Structures are given as structure tokens and as C-alpha cells.
């Protein structure tokens, strides 16, 4: 639910937004320190080159607050994986948390993709990760339901050391719940 007076705007990322997305990612990462996940907080955000690849493909979205002159407060990157829109990254600046920005970005990505389902990988035990996505209608996928593309993504995550904390693949079919 949006706070009174806050009307998030979701739009395609413009080239000029990309440096701000790196700043959003750094700020969002800092919150992981509260859970002892310093290496996640220390992780570098996607490079401008990587962000530009998503932006040029039309798969980078930003959420802005009209009261902030359209400056991005959150962003989402997605790509098609095995017939689903795979949410590669969703980050919300902590100062803009709990305003519905993540939900709005996820809904817009699903609509823009034209695909029947959304998938993502996330930390199982982080309150603003798997439990949050479950509230939005995502379900944890058992290993037997992982597609080849999701298996490859999980393999890359293991190589990066993300499995130091439990990770899950999640899927949502159709529009948002609630």
C-alpha cells in the first residue's frame, strides 16, 4: 500500500537513470549488514555496461516517486528464461521501502513481458526476500520443477558463493495476489 501522498511511477529505465540504479543497489545492499550478510552488502552493483544491456533490451524498469522529480528509487531487471520472465534483480532504496515500489515493478515486468509466469531466485531466510515474494503470490519451486535455465542460474549463484545462505527458486503464475 502506498503511503498517503506517494504515487509511484513505474517506467522503462532511460540511459541517464543507470548511474542512479547503481546507487539504489548499494543502499539496498547495506540493509543486509543487519543480518550479518556483509559480503552481500559489499557486492558490487551491476556495471553500467550490464545495466545498459537490460535497458536497451527494454528489460530494465524504474520506480520513481513523483515528489522526487522522477529520480529512480527502485529498479527491476528481467530476462526471458525458459518461457518465463525471470526477475534478475529487484532493489528498492531503503528510504523508499514499504511504498509498494517492488510490487509495482514486479507487476509491470510481468505485463511488459507478455509471458505467463515470473520466476526469481532469492534468499529463503531474508524477510524482504522469499517471505515478501510469497506474499505476492510466488511459490518455492522444488528441485524437480526447476527448468534448465533456472538450474544454470542456481549453478552460477553457487559459484559466486551465494549458497552460504539458503537460496530458493520461486515462481508466480499470472498477476499479483492481494
ROVO-26376 format. One line per 10 residues: number of its first residue (from 0); their letters; for each residue y negated, x negated, z of C-alpha. Coordinates in steps of 0.1 Angstrom, whole numbers. Layout:
<zaros>
NUM = a = Y:X:Z  ... $
</zaros>
This chain:
<zaros>
0 = xxxxxxxxxx = 0:0:0  -34:-13:-9  -60:-18:19  -90:5:16  -115:-9:-9  -89:-32:-25  -79:-23:-61  -57:-49:-75  -59:-55:-112  -28:-69:-130 $
10 = xxxxxxxxxx = -34:-86:-163  -20:-113:-186  -29:-148:-175  -56:-164:-195  -57:-202:-202  -86:-205:-178  -66:-190:-150  -39:-217:-149  -55:-242:-125  -61:-213:-101 $
20 = xxxxxxxxxx = -24:-204:-102  -15:-239:-90  -39:-234:-61  -23:-200:-53  11:-217:-53  0:-244:-29  -15:-219:-5  16:-196:-7  38:-226:-1  21:-236:31 $
30 = xxxxxxxxxx = 35:-205:49  70:-220:46  60:-246:71  61:-218:98  99:-216:91  105:-254:92  108:-254:54  83:-282:49  100:-295:17  93:-262:1 $
40 = xxxxxxxxxx = 57:-263:11  55:-299:-2  69:-290:-36  45:-294:-65  35:-262:-82  44:-257:-119  24:-281:-141  -4:-268:-163  18:-275:-193  46:-254:-179 $
50 = xxxxxxxxxx = 22:-226:-169  7:-227:-204  42:-223:-219  46:-190:-200  10:-179:-207  13:-185:-245  46:-166:-245  29:-136:-228  51:-140:-197  25:-150:-171 $
60 = xxxxxxxxxx = 8:-123:-152  -20:-125:-126  -31:-100:-100  -68:-100:-91  -90:-82:-66  -120:-66:-82  -141:-77:-53  -133:-113:-62  -147:-113:-98  -112:-113:-113 $
70 = xxxxxxxxxx = -101:-146:-97  -63:-147:-95  -49:-140:-60  -13:-138:-71  8:-146:-102  42:-140:-117  62:-159:-143  92:-143:-160  115:-151:-189  144:-132:-206 $
80 = xxxxxxxxxx = 178:-142:-192  210:-125:-203  192:-93:-213  171:-90:-181  136:-100:-172  142:-129:-148  113:-134:-124  110:-172:-122  81:-172:-97  60:-148:-77 $
90 = xxxxxxxxxx = 33:-162:-55  6:-144:-35  -22:-162:-18  -17:-157:20  -53:-144:23  -43:-116:-1  -9:-108:13  2:-72:21  -21:-56:-5  6:-47:-30 $
100 = xxxxxxxxxx = -1:-75:-54  35:-88:-56  48:-52:-61  22:-46:-88  31:-79:-106  68:-71:-105  63:-36:-119  41:-49:-147  66:-76:-156  93:-50:-159 $
110 = xxxxxxxxxx = 72:-27:-180  60:-56:-202  95:-69:-208  109:-37:-221  142:-48:-206  164:-25:-184  166:-48:-154  149:-75:-134  167:-105:-118  155:-132:-95 $
120 = xxxxxxxxxx = 168:-159:-71  153:-162:-37  158:-174:-1  181:-150:18  166:-155:53  128:-157:45  112:-124:55  89:-123:25  117:-132:1  151:-114:0 $
130 = xxxxxxxxxx = 143:-87:26  110:-79:7  127:-76:-26  154:-54:-11  126:-30:0  115:-30:-37  150:-19:-48  166:-52:-56  202:-58:-45  220:-90:-38 $
140 = xxxxxxxxxx = 245:-99:-66  280:-110:-56  291:-142:-74  314:-121:-97  283:-103:-112  263:-135:-120  257:-138:-157  260:-173:-174  222:-176:-173  220:-169:-136 $
150 = xxxxxxxxxx = 248:-193:-129  228:-220:-148  196:-212:-128  216:-214:-95  231:-248:-106  196:-262:-113  184:-249:-78  213:-266:-61  205:-299:-79  169:-295:-66 $
160 = xxxxxxxxxx = 182:-292:-31  171:-256:-26  205:-247:-11  196:-264:21  187:-228:29  208:-198:18  198:-186:-17  208:-153:-34  205:-138:-68  191:-103:-68 $
170 = xxxxxxxx = 189:-76:-95  169:-43:-98  178:-18:-125  148:4:-136  115:10:-120  104:3:-84  117:22:-55  94:38:-29 $
</zaros>
